[in-house]
């Protein structure tokens, strides 16, 4: 009974997402409720995986695809975040005019040049060897041996191969090395910083392994299954899967960059407007795969434009919730709004959106208005991120150095527009309510 739950003082909000019906209780009380729930249901322990697996049964095909991508990429986010933030530090050290006019920090202080080079190496590691991380995580998710997946990833970035980032120029100059086997030529090209090729290859590897284990005698399983799995998948990867998905990945990246560069503030405004509704559906988890590709191809893309828009949306949700806190008299909603608003400013919007803004409606309209205006603004200045992180006030450390100032201005715009719009809409709603009461 959702209506009865919402009326309870201890319940901060309720919503349905990802195939689950969730009740927001807050820290402290949630543990007491959970303990009582286990007594009533007879369940002694339930893991997050159990809940997710049960919830996935209620999802449609698109939602299952989003969940699949989320399951693969969420575990490797810390590595990508670390690499991206280190890249940001390197950019601060090497960017001209950022701190000293006409010079970079390493120009002014040559003694730190090697420190910058060291940081740059650390920053690139996660992206150079990204196929290993994805290979491990994806193969595990597809039901295969994750260590065979990691081995496949290593194969795809082996130093004997032509570096994947040099493929374009080598193709133009006709200098691509090949294996010549029985009259067939296979390009010896690596897949550094790619996403789609290793995802497809990991799926094939997991299914090949599962197929072989059904038919290879158990006495030979440990010897033949890994050998044949890696050999078959490796051949397929370099002959067909890799080249096709590399082209598809390039088209995807080029298409996103083109869309961002050509639609300008209109495209930014639309993306900011719909970002929060996308979060409601859970579809935003699919952006992780896209952002990983954008960050991996930093030299071509300049970073991710999705993260700054997400930050504008989150700040707007927080501002709208804090506006509700300022004007509403309902003690329960006021109590939820104070904590949820701050949480949203720091990048966690679920309590704010589901506990306050969607329930009252007008704050949600105010929030998406603020997100649209601020996203349009930062799009004009091509604000991009070099790392994933907390999409909100702390997100400044993930932003490219030359984009920091417009990013901060964008957050201020997002907050003010959402806050003011929410108050205006609240007064309008109050007048309508008063008019309705008089009419009755």
Phi, psi and omega per residue, in radians:
X1 nan 1.599 -3.038
X2 -1.097 -0.655 -3.124
X3 -1.117 -0.707 3.125
X4 -1.190 -0.670 3.103
X5 -1.084 -0.775 -3.099
X6 -1.105 -0.443 -3.130
X7 -1.427 -0.248 -3.112
X8 -1.263 2.387 -3.091
X9 -1.104 -0.615 -3.070
X10 -1.411 -0.205 -3.136
X11 -1.597 2.110 -3.100
X12 -1.489 -0.285 -3.132
X13 2.906 2.833 3.078
X14 -2.431 2.554 3.069
X15 -2.869 2.838 3.128
X16 -2.012 2.215 -3.140
X17 -2.724 2.542 3.090
X18 1.037 0.513 -3.134
X19 1.398 0.119 -3.112
X20 -2.109 2.538 2.961
X21 -1.717 2.064 -3.016
X22 -1.978 2.456 3.108
X23 -2.067 2.093 -3.120
X24 -1.518 2.096 -3.112
X25 -1.992 -0.544 -3.090
X26 1.682 2.802 -3.086
X27 -1.152 2.631 3.142
X28 1.610 -1.224 -3.081
X29 -1.187 -0.510 -3.092
X30 -1.065 -0.633 3.139
X31 -1.182 -0.653 3.122
X32 -1.177 -0.737 3.121
X33 -1.133 -0.715 -3.141
X34 -1.082 -0.747 3.126
X35 -1.061 -0.724 3.134
X36 -1.211 -0.637 3.132
X37 -1.108 -0.706 3.135
X38 -1.120 -0.586 3.102
X39 -1.196 -0.767 -3.091
X40 -1.192 -0.623 -3.062
X41 -1.650 -0.281 -3.094
X42 1.428 0.112 3.097
X43 -1.540 2.105 -3.117
X44 -1.447 -0.567 -3.112
X45 -2.665 2.441 3.079
X46 -2.456 2.153 -3.110
X47 -1.511 2.863 3.075
X48 -1.047 -0.627 3.139
X49 -1.103 -0.696 3.119
X50 -1.050 -0.758 -3.127
X51 -1.135 -0.798 -3.125
X52 -1.108 -0.723 -3.136
X53 -1.128 -0.706 3.120
X54 -1.179 -0.723 -3.136
X55 -1.145 -0.574 -3.083
X56 -1.147 -0.369 3.130
X57 -1.181 -0.358 -3.117
X58 -1.660 0.104 -3.062
X59 -1.641 2.632 2.996
X60 -1.459 -3.134 -3.016
X61 -1.120 -0.707 -3.138
X62 -1.154 -0.748 3.124
X63 -1.118 -0.623 3.101
X64 -1.178 -0.632 3.087
X65 -1.125 -0.748 3.113
X66 -1.089 -0.751 3.126
X67 -1.111 -0.682 3.116
X68 -1.044 -0.857 3.131
X69 -1.085 -0.705 3.121
X70 -1.086 -0.780 -3.137
X71 -1.078 -0.557 -3.118
X72 -1.375 -0.776 -2.952
X73 -1.601 -0.508 -3.120
X74 -1.002 -0.742 -3.141
X75 -1.102 -0.436 -3.093
X76 -1.699 0.027 -3.139
X77 -1.003 -0.748 -3.136
X78 -0.957 -0.686 3.132
X79 -1.164 -0.718 -3.138
X80 -1.206 -0.683 3.111
X81 -1.089 -0.815 -3.139
X82 -1.045 -0.815 3.137
X83 -1.098 -0.741 -3.122
X84 -1.154 -0.744 3.134
X85 -1.166 -0.658 3.055
X86 -1.117 -0.626 3.071
X87 -1.106 -0.679 3.098
X88 -1.102 -0.726 3.094
X89 -1.093 -0.744 3.104
X90 -1.074 -0.692 3.122
X91 -1.115 -0.666 3.101
X92 -1.084 -0.679 -3.114
X93 -1.289 -0.524 -3.013
X94 -1.850 -0.231 -3.092
X95 -1.304 2.306 3.095
X96 -1.392 2.592 3.058
X97 1.190 0.037 -3.116
X98 -1.281 -0.780 -3.127
X99 -2.070 -0.714 -3.138
X100 -2.023 2.227 -3.088
X101 -1.082 2.198 3.086
X102 1.365 -0.047 -3.097
X103 -2.424 2.755 2.942
X104 -1.699 2.968 3.133
X105 -1.112 -0.634 -3.139
X106 -1.308 -0.403 3.007
X107 -1.199 -0.740 -3.115
X108 -1.316 -0.566 -3.114
X109 -2.267 1.423 -3.072
X110 -1.007 -0.383 -3.115
X111 -1.172 -0.290 3.129
X112 -1.725 0.126 -3.118
X113 -1.059 -0.741 -3.139
X114 -1.212 -0.537 3.068
X115 -1.105 -0.744 3.106
X116 -1.103 -0.710 3.121
X117 -1.128 -0.679 3.112
X118 -1.110 -0.814 3.131
X119 -1.087 -0.673 3.136
X120 -1.100 -0.686 3.086
X121 -1.111 -0.790 3.112
X122 -1.065 -0.702 -3.088
X123 -1.162 -0.666 -3.056
X124 -1.341 -0.353 -2.999
X125 -0.960 -0.845 -3.076
X126 -1.106 -0.551 -3.096
X127 -1.510 -0.621 3.086
X128 -1.104 -0.733 -3.103
X129 -1.816 0.438 3.137
X130 -0.959 -0.700 3.116
X131 -1.004 -0.497 3.115
X132 -1.201 -0.793 3.132
X133 -1.096 -0.829 -3.123
X134 -1.188 -0.688 3.133
X135 -1.008 -0.766 3.132
X136 -1.131 -0.920 -3.052
X137 -1.170 -0.746 -3.088
X138 -1.209 -0.769 -3.135
X139 -1.090 -0.697 3.087
X140 -1.074 -0.745 3.141
X141 -1.176 -0.584 -3.127
X142 -1.449 -0.018 3.058
X143 1.643 0.277 3.113
X144 -1.821 -3.112 3.104
X145 -1.326 2.028 -3.065
X146 -1.093 -0.478 -3.134
X147 -1.294 -0.530 2.991
X148 -1.191 -0.620 3.073
X149 -1.102 -0.734 3.096
X150 -1.123 -0.670 3.107
X151 -1.115 -0.712 3.073
X152 -1.057 -0.740 3.092
X153 -1.067 -0.711 3.091
X154 -1.095 -0.706 3.115
X155 -1.051 -0.655 -3.068
X156 -1.331 -0.241 3.089
X157 -2.142 0.419 -3.109
X158 -1.038 2.416 -3.111
X159 -1.112 -0.292 3.087
X160 -1.272 -0.264 -3.120
X161 -1.539 2.729 3.004
X162 -1.118 2.271 -3.139
X163 -0.982 2.280 -3.059
X164 -1.017 -0.536 -3.126
X165 -1.281 -0.248 3.101
X166 -1.743 0.134 -3.070
X167 -1.113 -0.741 -3.083
X168 -1.045 -0.869 -3.122
X169 -1.197 -0.627 3.120
X170 -1.152 -0.613 3.126
X171 -1.162 -0.718 3.127
X172 -1.142 -0.707 -3.077
X173 -1.523 -0.031 3.140
X174 1.146 0.654 -3.061
X175 -2.022 0.479 -3.106
X176 -1.412 2.133 3.102
X177 -1.244 2.628 -3.117
X178 -2.391 2.738 2.877
X179 -1.634 2.269 3.079
X180 -1.883 1.887 -3.043
X181 -2.205 1.997 3.130
X182 0.902 0.701 3.105
X183 1.501 -0.108 3.106
X184 -1.743 2.452 3.114
X185 -1.900 2.228 3.128
X186 -2.069 2.175 -3.107
X187 -1.153 2.316 3.114
X188 -1.632 1.272 -3.067
X189 -2.124 2.348 3.132
X190 -1.428 2.996 -3.090
X191 -2.197 0.735 3.109
X192 -1.025 2.345 3.049
X193 1.211 0.319 -3.135
X194 -1.754 2.806 -3.116
X195 -2.116 -0.993 -3.070
X196 -1.047 -0.785 -3.124
X197 -1.006 -0.773 -3.102
X198 -1.293 -0.530 3.059
X199 -1.088 -0.844 -3.133
X200 -1.137 -0.763 -3.124
X201 -1.129 -0.657 3.126
X202 -1.137 -0.685 3.099
X203 -1.088 -0.802 3.133
X204 -1.108 -0.723 -3.136
X205 -1.079 -0.801 -3.116
X206 -1.102 -0.756 -3.120
X207 -1.234 -0.617 3.087
X208 -1.124 -0.759 3.124
X209 -1.081 -0.792 3.138
X210 -1.079 -0.697 3.136
X211 -1.135 -0.807 -3.095
X212 -1.139 -0.644 -3.111
X213 -1.134 -0.414 3.118
X214 -1.254 -0.512 -2.966
X215 -1.999 -0.353 3.126
X216 -1.437 2.273 3.139
X217 -0.970 2.524 -3.075
X218 -1.027 -0.520 3.138
X219 -1.147 -0.478 -3.107
X220 -1.884 0.000 -3.026
X221 -1.011 -0.859 -3.077
X222 -1.147 -0.387 -3.140
X223 -1.592 -0.902 -2.990
X224 -1.445 -0.649 -3.057
X225 -1.073 -0.897 3.106
X226 -1.081 -0.709 -3.120
X227 -1.055 -0.935 -3.091
X228 -1.207 -0.613 -3.136
X229 -1.077 -0.875 -3.128
X230 -1.158 -0.738 -3.082
X231 -1.153 -0.844 -3.112
X232 -1.115 -0.838 -3.117
X233 -1.136 -0.687 3.121
X234 -1.069 -0.790 3.115
X235 -1.058 -0.835 -3.141
X236 -1.096 -0.650 -3.117
X237 -1.103 -0.806 -3.038
X238 -1.462 -0.355 -3.131
X239 -1.612 -0.650 -3.019
X240 -2.321 -1.002 -3.008
X241 -1.049 -0.859 -3.101
X242 -1.050 -0.982 -3.125
X243 -1.014 -0.706 -3.108
X244 -1.180 -0.841 -3.093
X245 -1.280 -0.475 3.038
X246 -1.074 -0.792 3.120
X247 -1.107 -0.717 3.116
X248 -1.115 -0.733 3.106
X249 -1.101 -0.712 3.107
X250 -1.121 -0.699 3.100
X251 -1.112 -0.728 3.127
X252 -1.080 -0.860 -3.124
X253 -1.100 -0.841 3.139
X254 -1.067 -0.659 3.133
X255 -1.142 -0.747 3.131
X256 -1.145 -0.763 3.129
X257 -1.104 -0.745 3.120
X258 -1.080 -0.774 -3.123
X259 -1.062 -0.764 -3.127
X260 -1.169 -0.729 -3.079
X261 -1.288 -0.517 -3.019
X262 -1.696 -0.557 -3.096
X263 -1.360 -0.370 3.046
X264 1.045 -2.514 -3.040
X265 -1.158 -0.461 3.109
X266 -1.166 -0.804 3.104
X267 -1.105 -0.721 3.116
X268 -1.103 -0.738 3.130
X269 -1.105 -0.749 3.140
X270 -1.135 -0.727 3.140
X271 -1.128 -0.760 3.102
X272 -1.100 -0.644 -3.127
X273 -1.140 -0.698 -3.032
X274 -1.662 -0.094 -3.050
X275 -1.072 -0.837 -3.134
X276 -1.101 -0.767 3.033
X277 -1.018 -0.594 3.087
X278 -1.147 -0.672 3.105
X279 -1.079 -0.662 3.139
X280 -1.014 -0.690 -3.122
X281 -1.378 -0.256 -3.071
X282 1.495 -0.015 -3.092
X283 -1.191 -0.281 -3.109
X284 -1.120 -0.331 3.114
X285 -1.120 -0.450 3.126
X286 -1.217 -0.332 -3.141
X287 -1.173 -0.380 -3.100
X288 -1.052 -0.739 3.130
X289 -1.128 -0.717 -3.140
X290 -1.160 -0.769 -3.138
X291 -1.125 -0.653 3.099
X292 -1.041 -0.745 3.115
X293 -1.134 -0.750 3.140
X294 -1.100 -0.717 -3.136
X295 -1.257 -0.633 3.138
X296 -1.148 -0.537 3.120
X297 -1.823 0.792 -3.058
X298 -0.959 -0.685 -3.105
X299 -1.048 -0.553 -3.126
X300 -1.620 -0.666 -3.024
X301 -1.635 -0.459 -3.076
X302 1.389 0.080 3.126
X303 2.096 -2.959 -3.091
X304 -1.769 2.261 3.054
X305 -1.591 -0.177 -3.112
X306 -1.270 -0.750 -3.091
X307 -1.017 -0.849 3.129
X308 -1.057 -0.660 3.111
X309 -1.146 -0.717 3.089
X310 -1.057 -0.688 3.126
X311 -1.139 -0.733 3.105
X312 -1.056 -0.737 -3.138
X313 -1.124 -0.760 -3.122
X314 -1.145 -0.738 3.108
X315 -1.100 -0.696 3.126
X316 -1.111 -0.722 3.103
X317 -1.081 -0.736 3.115
X318 -1.109 -0.739 -3.134
X319 -1.112 -0.752 3.133
X320 -1.098 -0.705 3.136
X321 -1.161 -0.709 3.112
X322 -1.190 -0.530 3.045
X323 -1.120 -0.715 3.077
X324 -1.067 -0.752 3.121
X325 -1.007 -0.632 -3.092
X326 -1.274 -0.558 -2.939
X327 -1.965 -0.325 -3.016
X328 -1.504 2.647 -3.134
X329 -1.770 -0.337 3.141
X330 -1.077 2.027 -3.038
X331 -1.115 -0.664 -3.122
X332 -1.136 -0.864 -3.133
X333 -1.143 -0.643 3.120
X334 -1.076 -0.730 3.123
X335 -1.139 -0.706 3.113
X336 -1.179 -0.741 -3.034
X337 -1.106 -0.638 -3.085
X338 -1.072 -0.828 -3.125
X339 -1.365 -0.703 -3.084
X340 -1.164 -0.622 -3.140
X341 -1.112 -0.777 3.113
X342 -1.147 -0.712 3.112
X343 -1.028 -0.726 -3.138
X344 -1.147 -0.690 3.101
X345 -1.078 -0.474 3.134
X346 -1.579 -0.033 3.019
X347 1.990 -0.045 3.128
X348 -1.933 1.851 -2.962
X349 -1.808 -0.188 -3.040
X350 -0.995 -0.834 3.112
X351 -1.064 -0.644 -3.133
X352 -1.194 -0.862 -3.086
X353 -1.183 -0.901 -3.008
X354 -1.473 -0.468 -3.112
X355 -1.501 -0.442 -3.053
X356 -2.291 -1.082 -2.906
X357 -1.119 -0.815 3.138
X358 -1.249 -0.556 -3.136
X359 -1.125 -0.717 -3.125
X360 -1.608 -0.281 3.088
X361 1.281 -0.981 -3.061
X362 -1.085 -0.578 3.075
X363 -1.163 -0.556 3.131
X364 -1.177 -0.695 3.082
X365 -1.102 -0.747 3.092
X366 -1.070 -0.690 -3.113
X367 -1.174 -0.813 -3.113
X368 -1.232 -0.437 3.042
X369 -1.172 -0.816 3.097
X370 -1.079 -0.693 3.126
X371 -1.136 -0.692 -3.126
X372 -1.147 -0.818 -3.110
X373 -1.125 -0.816 -3.103
X374 -1.210 -0.622 3.109
X375 -1.165 -0.650 3.061
X376 -1.083 -0.714 -3.131
X377 -1.109 -0.871 -3.077
X378 -1.221 -0.422 3.096
X379 -1.182 -0.609 3.100
X380 -1.019 -0.649 -3.094
X381 -1.678 0.159 3.091
X382 0.938 0.783 3.137
X383 -1.185 2.231 -3.141
X384 -2.405 2.733 3.139
X385 -1.839 2.630 3.086
X386 -1.842 0.038 -3.132
X387 -2.750 2.813 2.970
X388 -1.531 2.821 -3.136
X389 3.030 -2.709 3.109
X390 -1.378 1.970 -3.081
X391 -1.416 1.548 -3.114
X392 3.129 -2.557 -3.137
X393 -1.021 -0.722 3.131
X394 -1.227 -0.192 -3.071
X395 -1.145 -0.169 -3.119
X396 -1.022 -0.525 -3.124
X397 -1.296 -0.219 3.128
X398 -1.672 -0.072 -3.032
X399 -1.563 2.518 3.087
X400 -1.020 2.395 -3.037
X401 -0.906 -0.714 -3.110
X402 -1.300 -0.083 -3.140
X403 -1.876 -0.019 -3.007
X404 -1.096 -0.815 -3.085
X405 -1.076 -0.904 3.100
X406 -1.124 -0.483 3.093
X407 -1.135 -0.806 3.134
X408 -1.121 -0.756 3.103
X409 -1.072 -0.693 3.110
X410 -1.059 -0.717 3.114
X411 -1.131 -0.674 3.107
X412 -1.111 -0.782 3.103
X413 -1.063 -0.790 -3.137
X414 -1.011 -0.811 -3.104
X415 -1.126 -0.862 -3.058
X416 -1.129 -0.826 -3.108
X417 -1.096 -0.795 -3.131
X418 -1.133 -0.753 -3.109
X419 -1.107 -0.903 -3.097
X420 -1.143 -0.760 -3.140
X421 -1.074 -0.698 3.127
X422 -1.105 -0.746 3.128
X423 -1.132 -0.737 3.118
X424 -1.077 -0.797 -3.133
X425 -1.179 -0.575 3.120
X426 -1.141 -0.766 3.117
X427 -1.122 -0.672 3.115
X428 -1.128 -0.735 3.127
X429 -1.128 -0.665 3.140
X430 -1.147 -0.693 3.118
X431 -1.125 -0.724 3.115
X432 -1.102 -0.684 -3.137
X433 -1.160 -0.713 3.115
X434 -1.140 -0.712 3.119
X435 -1.100 -0.693 3.138
X436 -1.154 -0.670 3.134
X437 -1.166 -0.696 3.111
X438 -1.128 -0.711 -3.123
X439 -1.132 -0.583 -3.117
X440 -1.406 nan nan
